[in-house]
């Protein structure tokens, strides 16, 4: 698994600068055991990754989108936004990699509609407004050079399956938040941007006892963003996301992809999570992380 020098460096816990794109996977792994066994309290850092925690479809598809956007953008000129056919080329790359990764990990825990999509010879978008578009989108925020590019990449990554306006909106919001964090490191800029998409006038404490499972973008993306906004560090963002119950792995994956931008991933968490991730997924993350640094 570590024959690739880039991958070997990226998996080195001393290289915290290379943990780009790992935040969503950490959140997914941490939340994996709580999706159907919700808890209503925060975990401390030492107990964030349970012994039986594991990657789910959130990690698999995050890696698929990262691989697709890396390969697609590498073939396009810097001004691809104004290039006819470029968006369709990227969409086809996303489609290919979702199929490739999805079929390589058939037991990852996909929703029924996505399973049907994977089993189709020429799958088409199926109008989903689910939070799957938002949990897999972090590469769009990391690889983009402008906010417009981040939003466009997010829409492209979403619409190959989630072409409902709410599915696209969730992906665009998360990618835009991530990009703004990269540029400013300012949580209030993120709050202002995300508030264009969702009502964020609530706290985790206010919803913790009453929030229920909601797999829609509009019912889980705002909660993930608030978990990040309230957090004091990386582990706290993921713990807060898990603490409200609901679709725990997905909410934590979204919170984790944002938290990673401004908070270091604790070394013990980083080592534990990378030790549970298949080599194919790590290779995709390592390649996208290297490409993100090259793009600047």
MOJOGI-V202008 format. One record per residue. N is the residue number from 1. RES is the residue in one small letter. SS is DSSP state (a for helix, b for strand, c for the rest). Layout:
N_RES_SS, N_RES_SS
This chain:
1_x_c, 2_x_c, 3_x_c, 4_x_c, 5_x_a, 6_x_a, 7_x_a, 8_x_a, 9_x_a, 10_x_a, 11_x_c, 12_x_c, 13_x_c, 14_x_c, 15_x_c, 16_x_a, 17_x_a, 18_x_a, 19_x_c, 20_x_c, 21_x_c, 22_x_c, 23_x_a, 24_x_a, 25_x_a, 26_x_a, 27_x_a, 28_x_a, 29_x_a, 30_x_a, 31_x_a, 32_x_c, 33_x_c, 34_x_c, 35_x_c, 36_x_c, 37_x_c, 38_x_c, 39_x_c, 40_x_c, 41_x_c, 42_x_c, 43_x_c, 44_x_c, 45_x_a, 46_x_a, 47_x_a, 48_x_c, 49_x_c, 50_x_c, 51_x_c, 52_x_c, 53_x_c, 54_x_c, 55_x_c, 56_x_c, 57_x_a, 58_x_a, 59_x_a, 60_x_a, 61_x_a, 62_x_a, 63_x_a, 64_x_a, 65_x_a, 66_x_a, 67_x_a, 68_x_a, 69_x_a, 70_x_a, 71_x_a, 72_x_a, 73_x_a, 74_x_a, 75_x_a, 76_x_c, 77_x_c, 78_x_c, 79_x_c, 80_x_a, 81_x_a, 82_x_a, 83_x_c, 84_x_c, 85_x_c, 86_x_a, 87_x_a, 88_x_a, 89_x_a, 90_x_a, 91_x_a, 92_x_a, 93_x_a, 94_x_a, 95_x_a, 96_x_a, 97_x_a, 98_x_a, 99_x_a, 100_x_a, 101_x_a, 102_x_a, 103_x_a, 104_x_a, 105_x_c, 106_x_c, 107_x_c, 108_x_c, 109_x_c, 110_x_c, 111_x_c, 112_x_a, 113_x_a, 114_x_a, 115_x_a, 116_x_a, 117_x_a, 118_x_a, 119_x_c, 120_x_c, 121_x_c, 122_x_c, 123_x_c, 124_x_c, 125_x_c, 126_x_c, 127_x_c, 128_x_c, 129_x_c, 130_x_b, 131_x_c, 132_x_a, 133_x_a, 134_x_a, 135_x_a, 136_x_c, 137_x_c, 138_x_a, 139_x_a, 140_x_a, 141_x_a, 142_x_a, 143_x_a, 144_x_c, 145_x_c, 146_x_c, 147_x_a, 148_x_a, 149_x_a, 150_x_a, 151_x_a, 152_x_a, 153_x_a, 154_x_a, 155_x_a, 156_x_a, 157_x_a, 158_x_a, 159_x_a, 160_x_c, 161_x_c, 162_x_c, 163_x_c, 164_x_c, 165_x_a, 166_x_a, 167_x_a, 168_x_a, 169_x_a, 170_x_a, 171_x_a, 172_x_a, 173_x_a, 174_x_a, 175_x_a, 176_x_a, 177_x_a, 178_x_a, 179_x_a, 180_x_a, 181_x_a, 182_x_a, 183_x_a, 184_x_a, 185_x_c, 186_x_c, 187_x_a, 188_x_a, 189_x_a, 190_x_a, 191_x_a, 192_x_a, 193_x_a, 194_x_a, 195_x_c, 196_x_c, 197_x_c, 198_x_c, 199_x_c, 200_x_c, 201_x_c, 202_x_c, 203_x_c, 204_x_a, 205_x_a, 206_x_a, 207_x_a, 208_x_c, 209_x_c, 210_x_c, 211_x_c, 212_x_c, 213_x_c, 214_x_c, 215_x_c, 216_x_b, 217_x_c, 218_x_c, 219_x_c, 220_x_c, 221_x_a, 222_x_a, 223_x_a, 224_x_a, 225_x_a, 226_x_a, 227_x_a, 228_x_a, 229_x_a, 230_x_a, 231_x_c, 232_x_c, 233_x_c, 234_x_a, 235_x_a, 236_x_a, 237_x_a, 238_x_a, 239_x_a, 240_x_a, 241_x_a, 242_x_a, 243_x_c, 244_x_c, 245_x_c, 246_x_c, 247_x_c, 248_x_a, 249_x_a, 250_x_a, 251_x_a, 252_x_a, 253_x_a, 254_x_a, 255_x_a, 256_x_a, 257_x_a, 258_x_a, 259_x_a, 260_x_a, 261_x_a, 262_x_a, 263_x_c, 264_x_c, 265_x_c, 266_x_c, 267_x_a, 268_x_a, 269_x_a, 270_x_a, 271_x_a, 272_x_a, 273_x_a, 274_x_a, 275_x_c, 276_x_c, 277_x_c, 278_x_c, 279_x_a, 280_x_a, 281_x_a, 282_x_a, 283_x_a, 284_x_a, 285_x_a, 286_x_a, 287_x_a, 288_x_a, 289_x_a, 290_x_a, 291_x_a, 292_x_a, 293_x_a, 294_x_a, 295_x_a, 296_x_c
